[in-house]
Amino acid sequence: MQECTSVDDHTMDMLIALHAAPAVPALLALAVRKPLAPEHNLVTAWIAHHFSPAWASEARAALANRPLTLFIATRGNPAELLGFCAYDATARGFVGPIGVRDTARRSGIGAALLLACLHDMRAMGYGYAIAGAVGAPEFFRQVAGAMEIPNSTPGIYAGMLRAP
Ligand SMILES: CC(C)(COP(=O)(O)OP(=O)(O)OC[C@H]1O[C@@H](n2cnc3c(N)ncnc32)[C@H](O)[C@@H]1OP(=O)(O)O)[C@@H](O)C(=O)NCCC(=O)NCCS
């Protein structure tokens, strides 16, 4: 798994210009939306299971914001959770973490989630977003024109507690 907050020599922060973000693509039968309160525990448990407790912790921070700053992608009825993307979780103006279930990758879901967050950030008044300690730079480059920020490692994550 590639981590947004596992900082090592290979990760860096990236800058994204929100005014240049492409429109959110409409994907067949995919709902990209903010979760309702009764879904919050299910969403964070799913993130801990498919990704990491640290990402679930970041998701809880995003879900505590008002308005909340996390999108999910679901399909079907009853809905199946396929991915999530948060912003303003670890730091204001930061987008991520983002994750798509491994069986659903490379079908545009990650792009739809990232762009939904970026447009929400623009509506909230931000001009730029920062993707922190990026583990999938090509994805951010392709989808949102993200650019590497020099000397951004370890950035805000310096000295962070780690699971033993
Ligand atoms: C990164 C991630 C969210 C991308 O989700 P996805 O739904 O597969 O992404 P998309 O299908 O929308 O991809 C859009 C474009 O991004 C690029 N891209 C996506 N994943 C990529 C990868 N692993 N390597 C290089 N380019 C990638 C491609 O250009 C892709 O378009 P294409 O499929 O037409 O070539 C997903 O791979 C994931 O959850 N990875 C594990 C968690 C993770 O690393 N999160 C990011 C931490 S910073």
The ligand as an SDF file (V2000), in Angstrom:
LIG
                    3D

 48 50  0  0  0  0  0  0  0  0999 V2000
   -4.0070    6.0690   -5.8120 C   0  0  0  0  0  0  0  0  0  0  0  0
   -5.4360    5.5220   -5.9610 C   0  0  0  0  0  0  0  0  0  0  0  0
   -6.3560    6.2930   -5.0080 C   0  0  0  0  0  0  0  0  0  0  0  0
   -5.8980    5.7560   -7.4080 C   0  0  0  0  0  0  0  0  0  0  0  0
   -7.2540    5.3330   -7.4940 O   0  0  0  0  0  0  0  0  0  0  0  0
   -7.8370    4.7480   -8.8720 P   0  0  0  0  0  0  0  0  0  0  0  0
   -9.3270    4.6770   -8.7320 O   0  0  0  0  0  0  0  0  0  0  0  0
   -7.1300    3.5180   -9.2370 O   0  0  0  0  0  0  0  0  0  0  0  0
   -7.4160    5.9300   -9.8620 O   0  0  0  0  0  0  0  0  0  0  0  0
   -8.0530    6.2610  -11.2970 P   0  0  0  0  0  0  0  0  0  0  0  0
   -8.5670    5.0260  -11.9520 O   0  0  0  0  0  0  0  0  0  0  0  0
   -9.0200    7.3780  -11.1330 O   0  0  0  0  0  0  0  0  0  0  0  0
   -6.7490    6.7660  -12.0790 O   0  0  0  0  0  0  0  0  0  0  0  0
   -6.7070    7.9800  -12.7790 C   0  0  0  0  0  0  0  0  0  0  0  0
   -5.3810    8.0980  -13.4660 C   0  0  0  0  0  0  0  0  0  0  0  0
   -4.3450    8.2310  -12.4890 O   0  0  0  0  0  0  0  0  0  0  0  0
   -3.1900    7.5100  -12.9260 C   0  0  0  0  0  0  0  0  0  0  0  0
   -2.9130    6.4280  -11.9600 N   0  0  0  0  0  0  0  0  0  0  0  0
   -3.7810    5.8330  -11.0880 C   0  0  0  0  0  0  0  0  0  0  0  0
   -3.1410    4.9210  -10.3310 N   0  0  0  0  0  0  0  0  0  0  0  0
   -1.8550    4.9430  -10.7300 C   0  0  0  0  0  0  0  0  0  0  0  0
   -0.6990    4.2460  -10.3240 C   0  0  0  0  0  0  0  0  0  0  0  0
   -0.7370    3.3080   -9.3400 N   0  0  0  0  0  0  0  0  0  0  0  0
    0.4770    4.5060  -10.9400 N   0  0  0  0  0  0  0  0  0  0  0  0
    0.5390    5.4380  -11.9290 C   0  0  0  0  0  0  0  0  0  0  0  0
   -0.5400    6.1400  -12.3620 N   0  0  0  0  0  0  0  0  0  0  0  0
   -1.7120    5.9040  -11.7630 C   0  0  0  0  0  0  0  0  0  0  0  0
   -3.4900    6.9930  -14.2970 C   0  0  0  0  0  0  0  0  0  0  0  0
   -3.1210    7.9740  -15.2450 O   0  0  0  0  0  0  0  0  0  0  0  0
   -4.9840    6.8750  -14.2650 C   0  0  0  0  0  0  0  0  0  0  0  0
   -5.6020    6.9050  -15.5000 O   0  0  0  0  0  0  0  0  0  0  0  0
   -5.6490    5.5360  -16.4100 P   0  0  0  0  0  0  0  0  0  0  0  0
   -6.1770    4.4450  -15.5260 O   0  0  0  0  0  0  0  0  0  0  0  0
   -6.5760    5.9440  -17.4960 O   0  0  0  0  0  0  0  0  0  0  0  0
   -4.2520    5.3090  -16.8460 O   0  0  0  0  0  0  0  0  0  0  0  0
   -5.5000    3.9880   -5.6780 C   0  0  0  0  0  0  0  0  0  0  0  0
   -4.5460    3.3560   -6.4860 O   0  0  0  0  0  0  0  0  0  0  0  0
   -5.2510    3.6160   -4.2230 C   0  0  0  0  0  0  0  0  0  0  0  0
   -6.1620    3.5790   -3.4080 O   0  0  0  0  0  0  0  0  0  0  0  0
   -3.9780    3.3000   -3.9090 N   0  0  0  0  0  0  0  0  0  0  0  0
   -3.6080    2.8940   -2.5340 C   0  0  0  0  0  0  0  0  0  0  0  0
   -3.6910    4.0570   -1.5910 C   0  0  0  0  0  0  0  0  0  0  0  0
   -2.8050    5.2170   -2.0440 C   0  0  0  0  0  0  0  0  0  0  0  0
   -1.6860    5.0210   -2.4850 O   0  0  0  0  0  0  0  0  0  0  0  0
   -3.3220    6.4430   -1.8940 N   0  0  0  0  0  0  0  0  0  0  0  0
   -2.6010    7.6590   -2.2660 C   0  0  0  0  0  0  0  0  0  0  0  0
   -1.6150    8.0030   -1.1830 C   0  0  0  0  0  0  0  0  0  0  0  0
   -0.8640    9.5960   -1.4630 S   0  0  0  0  0  0  0  0  0  0  0  0
  1  2  1  0
  2  3  1  0
  2  4  1  0
  2 36  1  0
  4  5  1  0
  5  6  1  0
  6  7  2  0
  6  8  1  0
  6  9  1  0
  9 10  1  0
 10 11  2  0
 10 12  1  0
 10 13  1  0
 13 14  1  0
 14 15  1  0
 15 16  1  0
 15 30  1  0
 16 17  1  0
 17 18  1  0
 17 28  1  0
 18 19  1  0
 18 27  1  0
 19 20  2  0
 20 21  1  0
 21 22  1  0
 21 27  2  0
 22 23  1  0
 22 24  2  0
 24 25  1  0
 25 26  2  0
 26 27  1  0
 28 29  1  0
 28 30  1  0
 30 31  1  0
 31 32  1  0
 32 33  2  0
 32 34  1  0
 32 35  1  0
 36 37  1  0
 36 38  1  0
 38 39  2  0
 38 40  1  0
 40 41  1  0
 41 42  1  0
 42 43  1  0
 43 44  2  0
 43 45  1  0
 45 46  1  0
 46 47  1  0
 47 48  1  0
M  END
$$$$
